[in-house]
Structures are given as C-alpha cells and as structure tokens.
C-alpha cells in the first residue's frame, strides 16, 4: 500500500477522469489505466481531497453515505479555467465564522475574464477593487458592487450582492506576461513588466504608463526579450523601483526614480527576491536575506565592486568642438577611466586627486612633478584636469599631440570610475563615506578646422 499524507481527519481521495487521445479520441478514458495497484505512479498533485466529516474535525459527524465520495459531478472531465476567479465562504475573525473551505456549487461564485488575453497571472487587492493581471491585459474587478452603463456609455456604480462584480479593463494592450515577480507597489502606483511587448509599465490613477520609454526603450526591448527571470521590488529607503532582468549570460539591475521620471542607476547585484519593510530595503540571494544601505558602499552580498558613471558632453550639438579639460564636482576619489569624442579621439586616463603633503613638495622637482602629473587637481573644492590626446593618426584629420591637450568632436562620452578596493591613507573611512558625483563639465572651444 502507498501512504499519501493529507492534512485532514478521515479523508478520502478522488481522481477525476480526463480526456486522453487513445484509439477512440471521443471516448473519455482513465488517465492511469496501467498503473500498479498501489497507485505509486500517479503524481500527488493529480488527486483531489474530499472530507468525509463535517468541517474535517476529529470525530465530527460524517457525511450521510459514510466514508465514500458521494458528489455526483455532471461533467467528470478535468477543467483548466486559467481565466477564472472563484471565491469561498466568508471569514469573520470577530465572530469566529470561518467558511473559507466552503465553495457552494449552488451559488454564483465564479467570475471569468476574457480568455483571449491569456491566463490570470497575478491578483492585487486595492481598497474595494481587485486588480487582475493577465498575460495580455490588466483589468479591475469591482468588489461588492456592480457597474451599470447608460445609453450614452456613462458608468454608474451600484451596490450589489456580488462578491466579485464586473471586470473592467484598463486602457492599453498591456499585460504582465509570465512574470508576476516583476510586480511592485508603492502608494497608489503599481510597477510591472510586459516581456512580450518589451516594456516596463506603471499603473497609477491616470492609467497605464510605459515608463521604459523614459530614455530606455531600446535597452528594455533587447534585455527583456532575452530574460529568463525578472524580479522587481520597491526600495523604501531610496524611493526607487528596482528591476533586475536576469539571464544566463548577462544580467542587469536598474532603478527608476519618480522624482526625475528616469532610470538613474545600474547595480551589480542580482537578487532572487526584493522587498521593503518599515523604510528598510531587503533582497534575497542564494537563500539568504540581505539588508541594503548599511553604509558599505559598493558592496553587495559580500562582494565589493567598482562604481562607474557615464555621461555625454554635448553643449552645442551642431558644432565641432575641442574639449580641453574635464571637471567634476563631488567627493575626491573619482578618476577618469575614458573620454572618447565622436571623432574617435581618446584621452589618456586621469588618476584620482591625491592631497599633497609637505614631504613630497619640498623641492622644485617634486613641485613640478605634482603640478604636471596626470591626475585631478583641486581648486575651490572642485576637481579639474587637462586632457591629453591619446589617439592614433587618422588620414585627413589634424591630431593633437602629447604636448598639446584636448580632443575634437561633436560630443564626447565620459566614463568615471571609483575604485573601492583602493586604500586611501587620507580617508580612513574610504568604504563607508559617500563618494558623490554631482556634475561633470568640460572647457571647450569651437574647432577651427
């Protein structure tokens, strides 16, 4: 005998019949005709459990016909109602009423969405509405009320005995695809992804908005198409929506900030789940929970990584310019990793600022070495450096040599880096102090060529 453990007193098991293509496809046959007598070959999930005693209690009254299944189902075939909702009896903790295990077939307890929009992936209860996320549509179901439409198409909400009222779709052909873990909520805003359409969405009081179009349409179109796992969550500490798009080759985690209506940061960590609790931000990785924003900047899941910021300088878009310097406002410690003009001119990397001391400036030679060193200098608490061209000669172009500074082009792409693995004797709290980068600029002149 096979023992199947169930969490009920005095229960019996029922296996429904399904249609299986056999010699006669129109004849319903048992799905397990040639299994052993102990039923070990049948998956446990294929069984249904029915209670033989009232409320499943120990030594409670049994059903009228004894310990056997007596329910006569007019349609014995299994059904997969992927687009339907069902609700049970009421639960009232104040009076002790708990009818959540009762599903009366004599009452209208089901409500179906349009099957053409795919299966229901996620439900979210908000006030007196139930938001329904299907693969290709987002709708709301009225709770304890119904909607009546006038001849002009206007809607009037009325009270009703229905638990789940009419299902009303939001405008827009968007859904949540097969990624319920991309969902996050803060206040009245709901965030989620639609992998099929390659976009990230926000559901708010004004309807559905495609927030991936805020400067990142191409990025999300490409990344979501190749994603194998999508994880989203709300960062209550920084007030950002965090989205991690993961695949076997290359994973990206980004943050969306409502205050600027844009995607502000890339992160190196790849969480398996994201949540927030009492203004604290947590993520899960390899079965462990981690709290973020504890002061160890650049460190995720015990691994410290460099920080990178990329900006584009283009003060006059239609003018070819000579970029002579690079300047930034922020904390010391940042260095220029690369600066590439639209003409492919590149500069030498520039080291981070190092405060001079009396010992290394005690001679004229040491003073000259410090002044002409290829690193950032500080003036009025801002950091600047001259650009040294490091390009190879290009036919038809005039090249700035090492004795002259600057690069030429319509615009330049600047990449700053902060090495967190660098020890700094001038900053004993190098890993725990913020290293902010407020602004980046360049002194330019119009090209004469």
C-alpha positions in Angstrom: 0.0 0.0 0.0 1.1 3.5 -0.7 0.7 6.1 2.0 -0.4 9.6 0.9 -0.3 12.1 3.7 -3.1 14.6 3.9 -3.7 17.4 6.4 -7.3 16.4 7.2 -9.0 13.9 9.6 -10.8 11.0 7.9 -10.5 11.9 4.3 -10.8 10.0 1.1 -9.1 10.7 -2.2 -10.7 11.2 -5.6 -9.2 11.1 -9.0 -11.1 12.7 -11.8 -11.2 11.4 -15.3 -9.7 13.3 -18.2 -9.8 13.0 -22.0 -6.8 11.1 -23.3 -6.1 10.6 -27.0 -6.4 6.8 -27.4 -7.8 4.5 -30.1 -11.1 6.4 -29.9 -10.4 10.0 -29.1 -14.1 10.8 -28.4 -14.3 8.3 -25.6 -13.2 9.5 -22.1 -10.8 7.1 -20.6 -9.0 6.9 -17.3 -5.6 8.7 -17.5 -3.9 5.9 -15.5 -5.1 2.6 -16.8 -1.9 0.5 -16.4 -0.6 1.7 -13.1 0.3 -0.6 -10.2 -2.4 -1.3 -7.6 -0.7 0.9 -5.0 -1.0 4.0 -7.4 2.6 5.0 -6.9 2.9 6.1 -10.5 0.2 8.8 -10.1 1.5 12.3 -9.1 0.2 13.5 -5.8 -1.0 16.8 -7.4 -3.4 14.8 -9.6 -5.5 13.8 -6.6 -8.4 15.7 -5.1 -9.2 15.6 -1.4 -12.8 15.5 -0.1 -13.7 15.5 3.6 -15.7 12.7 5.0 -16.5 14.5 8.3 -18.2 17.9 8.7 -15.6 20.6 8.8 -12.9 18.0 8.8 -12.9 17.8 12.6 -11.8 14.9 14.7 -14.9 12.7 15.5 -17.3 15.2 13.9 -20.4 14.0 12.1 -19.8 12.1 8.9 -21.5 12.5 5.5 -24.8 10.8 5.0 -23.4 8.0 2.8 -20.4 7.1 5.0 -16.8 7.3 4.2 -17.0 7.5 0.4 -17.3 10.1 -2.3 -20.9 10.9 -3.0 -20.7 14.0 -5.0 -22.2 13.5 -8.5 -20.3 15.6 -11.0 -22.2 16.1 -14.2 -19.0 16.9 -16.0 -16.3 14.4 -14.7 -13.6 15.8 -17.1 -10.9 17.9 -15.7 -11.0 21.7 -16.5 -8.3 24.2 -16.5 -10.1 27.5 -16.1 -7.0 29.7 -16.5 -9.0 32.9 -16.8 -11.5 32.5 -14.0 -11.8 33.6 -10.4 -13.6 31.7 -7.6 -14.3 32.7 -4.0 -15.2 30.8 -0.9 -17.5 31.5 2.1 -16.8 34.4 4.5 -14.2 34.7 7.2 -15.0 36.9 10.2 -12.4 36.9 13.0 -14.7 38.9 15.3 -17.5 36.4 15.3 -15.4 33.3 14.8 -17.0 32.4 11.4 -14.6 30.7 9.1 -16.2 29.4 5.9 -13.1 29.7 3.7 -13.3 25.9 3.0 -16.8 26.1 1.6 -17.4 26.5 -2.2 -21.1 26.2 -2.7 -22.0 25.0 -6.2 -25.5 26.3 -5.7 -24.2 29.9 -5.7 -22.6 32.1 -8.4 -19.1 32.1 -7.0 -17.0 32.4 -10.2 -16.1 35.3 -12.5 -14.2 34.9 -15.8 -12.0 37.3 -17.6 -11.6 37.3 -21.4 -9.7 34.1 -22.3 -8.3 35.9 -25.4 -6.0 37.9 -23.0 -4.3 34.8 -21.6 -4.3 33.3 -18.1 -4.5 35.3 -14.9 -1.0 35.6 -13.6 -1.4 37.9 -10.5 -4.1 39.5 -8.3 -3.8 42.6 -6.2 -6.5 43.9 -3.9 -6.7 47.7 -3.6 -9.3 49.2 -1.4 -12.6 47.9 -2.8 -11.2 46.8 -6.2 -9.4 43.7 -7.3 -6.7 44.3 -9.9 -6.4 41.4 -12.3 -3.1 41.0 -14.3 -3.5 38.7 -17.3 -0.7 37.9 -19.8 -2.0 40.5 -22.2 -4.4 42.7 -20.3 -4.8 44.5 -16.9 -8.3 44.8 -15.5 -10.1 45.6 -12.3 -13.0 43.8 -10.8 -15.4 45.6 -8.6 -15.8 44.1 -5.1 -19.3 44.1 -3.5 -20.6 46.4 -6.3 -21.5 46.4 -9.9 -21.4 48.8 -12.9 -24.4 49.9 -14.9 -23.9 51.6 -18.3 -26.4 54.2 -19.6 -27.4 54.6 -23.2 -24.7 57.2 -23.6 -22.0 54.9 -22.3 -21.7 56.5 -18.9 -21.0 54.3 -15.9 -22.8 54.3 -12.6 -21.6 52.2 -9.7 -24.3 50.5 -7.7 -24.2 48.2 -4.6 -24.7 44.6 -5.3 -24.8 41.2 -3.6 -22.0 40.0 -5.8 -18.6 39.4 -4.2 -16.7 39.9 -7.4 -18.5 42.4 -9.7 -18.0 43.4 -13.2 -14.5 43.1 -14.7 -13.5 46.4 -16.3 -10.3 46.6 -18.4 -7.7 49.4 -18.2 -7.0 51.2 -21.5 -4.0 49.9 -23.4 -3.0 46.5 -24.7 -0.6 45.6 -21.9 -0.2 42.7 -19.6 2.3 41.2 -17.1 3.2 38.3 -19.5 4.5 35.4 -17.3 6.5 37.5 -14.8 4.5 38.1 -11.6 7.7 38.7 -9.6 8.3 41.9 -11.6 5.3 43.5 -9.7 5.9 46.1 -7.0 3.6 48.6 -5.4 4.1 51.9 -3.5 1.2 54.1 -2.5 -1.2 54.2 -5.5 1.5 53.2 -8.1 1.9 49.7 -9.3 5.0 48.7 -11.4 5.4 45.6 -13.6 6.9 44.4 -16.9 5.4 43.2 -20.1 8.1 40.9 -21.6 6.0 40.2 -24.7 6.0 43.9 -25.6 9.4 44.7 -24.2 8.4 47.4 -21.9 8.2 48.4 -18.2 4.8 49.8 -17.0 3.3 51.8 -14.2 -0.3 51.6 -13.2 -1.5 54.7 -11.4 -4.5 57.0 -11.1 -4.1 58.1 -14.7 -4.0 54.6 -16.1 -1.1 52.6 -17.5 2.1 54.5 -18.5 5.1 53.0 -20.3 8.0 54.2 -18.1 10.5 52.3 -20.2 10.1 55.0 -22.8 11.8 57.5 -20.5 15.1 57.2 -22.4 15.5 53.4 -22.1 13.1 52.0 -24.7 15.9 50.2 -26.7 17.5 48.8 -23.6 14.4 47.2 -22.2 13.3 45.9 -25.6 16.5 44.0 -26.0 17.1 42.9 -22.4 13.5 41.7 -21.7 13.5 39.6 -24.9 16.4 37.5 -23.6 15.4 37.5 -19.9 14.9 34.1 -18.2 13.9 35.7 -14.8 12.6 39.2 -14.0 12.5 40.4 -10.4 11.1 43.7 -9.3 10.5 45.4 -5.9 10.2 48.8 -4.2 13.2 50.3 -2.4 11.5 52.1 0.5 14.9 53.6 1.6 15.6 55.4 -1.6 12.1 55.6 -3.0 13.0 53.7 -6.2 11.5 50.9 -8.2 14.3 48.2 -8.6 14.1 45.9 -11.6 16.5 43.0 -12.1 16.5 41.5 -15.6 18.4 38.2 -15.4 19.6 35.6 -17.9 22.4 33.1 -18.1 24.8 35.4 -20.0 24.3 38.9 -18.7 22.0 40.3 -16.0 21.1 43.9 -15.4 19.6 45.6 -12.3 18.3 49.1 -12.7 16.5 51.7 -10.6 13.6 54.0 -11.6 13.2 57.3 -9.7 9.8 59.1 -9.8 11.3 62.4 -8.7 13.2 62.7 -12.1 11.0 60.4 -14.1 14.0 58.4 -15.3 16.2 55.4 -14.8 19.0 56.6 -12.6 21.4 53.7 -11.8 22.7 50.3 -12.7 23.6 47.9 -9.9 25.8 44.9 -9.9 23.7 42.6 -7.6 21.2 40.1 -8.9 18.6 39.3 -6.3 16.2 36.4 -6.3 13.5 38.4 -4.5 13.1 42.1 -3.4 11.0 43.6 -0.6 10.9 46.5 1.8 9.8 46.7 5.4 9.5 49.9 7.6 11.7 52.1 5.3 14.3 49.4 5.0 15.2 47.7 1.8 16.0 43.9 1.6 16.9 41.4 -1.0 17.3 37.7 -1.1 20.2 35.8 -2.7 21.1 32.1 -2.5 18.5 31.6 0.2 19.9 34.4 2.4 18.4 37.8 3.2 20.4 41.0 3.0 19.7 44.5 4.2 20.9 47.3 1.9 22.1 50.8 2.6 24.1 50.0 5.7 27.0 52.2 4.8 29.3 49.7 3.0 29.1 51.4 -0.4 29.7 49.3 -3.5 29.4 46.1 -1.6 26.6 43.6 -2.4 26.3 40.1 -1.0 29.8 40.3 0.4 31.4 41.3 -2.9 32.9 44.8 -3.3 32.8 46.3 -6.9 33.9 49.5 -8.5 31.4 52.2 -9.2 31.1 53.7 -12.7 29.3 56.8 -14.1 29.0 57.5 -17.8 27.9 60.9 -19.1 27.7 62.6 -22.5 29.0 66.1 -23.0 27.4 68.0 -25.9 26.9 71.7 -25.1 26.4 72.7 -28.8 25.2 69.7 -30.8 25.9 71.1 -34.3 29.4 72.5 -33.6 32.6 70.6 -33.8 34.4 71.4 -30.5 37.8 71.0 -28.9 37.4 69.5 -25.4 40.4 70.9 -23.5 39.7 69.9 -19.9 37.4 67.7 -17.8 36.0 69.0 -14.5 33.7 67.5 -11.8 32.1 68.4 -8.6 31.9 65.8 -5.8 34.0 63.8 -3.5 37.6 63.1 -4.1 38.4 59.6 -5.2 36.9 59.6 -8.7 39.1 59.1 -11.7 38.6 59.4 -15.4 38.6 55.9 -16.9 38.0 57.1 -20.5 36.8 60.0 -22.6 36.0 59.4 -26.3 34.9 62.0 -28.8 32.6 61.4 -31.7 35.6 61.5 -34.0 37.1 58.6 -32.0 39.7 60.8 -30.4 40.5 59.4 -27.0 42.4 60.8 -24.0 44.8 59.3 -21.5 43.1 58.1 -18.3 43.3 60.6 -15.4 44.1 59.4 -11.9 42.2 60.5 -8.8 43.1 63.5 -6.8 45.7 62.9 -4.1 46.2 65.6 -1.5 49.8 66.9 -1.5 51.8 66.9 1.7 54.8 68.9 2.8 57.1 66.0 2.4 56.5 65.5 -1.3 56.6 69.2 -2.2 59.8 70.2 -0.5 61.8 70.6 -3.8 61.2 72.3 -7.1 61.4 69.0 -8.9 58.7 67.4 -6.7 56.5 70.5 -7.1 56.7 70.3 -10.9 56.0 66.6 -10.8 52.9 67.2 -8.8 51.7 70.0 -10.9 52.2 68.3 -14.3 51.1 64.8 -13.1 48.3 63.3 -15.0 45.7 63.4 -12.2 42.9 65.6 -11.0 43.8 68.9 -9.2 41.5 70.6 -6.7 40.6 74.3 -6.8 37.9 75.9 -4.8 36.7 72.4 -3.8 36.2 71.4 -7.4 38.4 69.0 -9.4 39.8 69.5 -12.9 42.4 68.1 -15.2 43.8 68.8 -18.7 43.1 66.3 -21.4 46.0 64.6 -23.2 45.1 63.2 -26.6 46.0 59.5 -26.9 44.6 58.9 -30.5 46.3 57.3 -33.4 46.7 59.4 -36.6 43.7 59.5 -38.9 44.1 60.4 -42.6 42.6 63.9 -43.3 42.4 64.8 -39.6 44.7 67.1 -37.6 45.9 65.3 -34.5 46.7 66.9 -31.2 50.0 65.6 -29.9 51.0 64.8 -26.3 52.5 68.3 -26.0 49.0 69.8 -26.6 45.8 68.9 -24.8 42.3 68.2 -26.0 40.2 66.0 -28.2 37.9 67.0 -31.1 34.4 66.1 -31.9 30.7 67.0 -31.8 30.3 65.3 -28.5 32.3 63.2 -26.1 31.4 60.2 -23.9 33.0 60.4 -20.4 33.3 57.4 -18.1 34.2 58.0 -14.4 35.3 55.2 -12.1 35.6 54.8 -8.3 37.9 52.0 -7.2 36.5 50.8 -3.9 39.4 48.3 -3.4 41.9 51.2 -3.2 43.2 52.0 0.2 43.3 55.7 0.9 45.6 57.0 3.7 43.9 60.4 3.6 40.4 58.9 4.1 40.3 56.2 6.8 36.5 55.6 6.2 37.0 55.1 2.4 34.4 52.3 2.2 31.8 53.9 4.4 31.8 57.5 3.2 29.7 58.6 0.4 31.6 59.3 -2.8 29.1 61.5 -4.6 29.5 62.9 -8.2 27.3 66.0 -8.6 28.2 67.3 -12.1 30.7 66.9 -15.0 31.8 69.6 -17.4 34.5 70.5 -19.9 36.1 73.7 -21.2 35.5 73.7 -24.9 36.3 76.0 -27.8 34.9 75.9 -31.3 37.2 74.0 -33.7 39.0 76.0 -36.4 39.2 73.0 -38.8 
